[in-house]
Amino acid sequence: MRRRRPSPRRGPTVGRSRPLLRSTRRKRARSGAAASRTTGSGGGGGAHLGLRLSVLGVVVFGLFATVLLRLWSIQVIEATAARSQALQTVTDVVAIQPPRGSIVMRGGQVLAEDRASNDVLLACPTSDRASCPAAESTVIDRLAPLLGTSVAQIDAAVQSNQIAPFVPAPVAVGVPYSVVAYLAEHQTEFPGVSVSHTYQRTYPQGSLAAQVVGYVGSITAGEYAQVSKARY
């Protein structure tokens, strides 16, 4: 007799596979929910990143616009004022006396000619006329040793200029270039002091042909006393 093999029981097997199927479904559901959450969070991060980039672009554009606006203002609106200020820092107006021509005789003898001269002038160092004498006295004390003269001589030159008190008074004539250079390098120590490059008229032949060439120069102290008595 042949024995029959027992057929497999499907009931218990099916019953045992159901919990496994349920757990698989739960895992799939959880993974789907996690994926959906990840996708949602990724979309929000992309939106925030785009907003930040937009704000950064606006800030950079504003900075460039401010710089360009300032450059345009300097080049167009403030151009005239800036140009004048730049010229004032590099240029200065200096009045230079022009030379006169020489007068010679037919044989070449010079009757009148010009001689270059560096003259030192002194004006009031301050804008306050009341404190002007004291300020001038301080400057004269420093200036006298440099010019090789006395304080009394400079005071006399300043006092003789009372006819035109607002015009700088010449206190030294024909100073060497070393003195001119020193005064130019130490302007702050000598307020009110300036150097004028002038030309002195000279007559090598003396009074020869004076009725033709004439003469131009400052009057002497005696002549000044005479005109003062005459009240000119």
Steps between C-alpha positions, in 0.01 A plus 500: 500500500620843419496762764362832411709803577326742715405813310635827642268689719433828343286640767765563763749616237264759368423606848865546583575710184233757575694674784805514275296659224355751740842598631624542142209726421565703813866545406402611152249745642758640740762534226245676279409741777867567570563559131208739481629689803848516349359631176296760683794618707719516187248720325488739797882523512511583131248779552704647788821481294335684213379772735848545647656527157242759402572710810875473439455611141297802609768599755784469247304697241430771757869530587603529136224751436616713795860500375396589145272776626781650709742487207245669276446770762875568525558500124195706401353700788816574702740514205544878500562530874736202503696641206543838670615337824751286314640803320532693826717227648747496212503859372558838654488849354826692533526857375832553321613843398595505130846628409554823311714526193858621502597838353833513320690758304596467137837364595351234731551679830218416741314799639228316694436135570317269741657298778311202645439533871340286770321722750363390836159646588323504835124532549280469805516133610145502642161614381445694823649846458508556877738207557706577189788689672566220749490235227730705277746545787527122545560444129754784481702348786532177298556674166777742600776238557410325175529820297813612681345827610375650823151503643503881501564513124210266425274699735596819315417338165159394630428842648592671172224301333223666700383678183368167375455287814323219316784458249793275604801710598840422342743430783796366297609544138726271300515208742691187388323187378600310813278732706219465245521120520504504882190719515322274252577192711398662833190697406318401819774660711475833316131590458443811293845478336519463122765528228445715193705452184542851363733695274702798614574770244871582485687771311863398434587841350368693798322822412605483134201565276270520802278741311439221246477177698366647825498292816248303703559408863399551858550842650759552769430579864581868443262524206231328704548756780461785251178366350367425847546864602326605180213262592494313172 
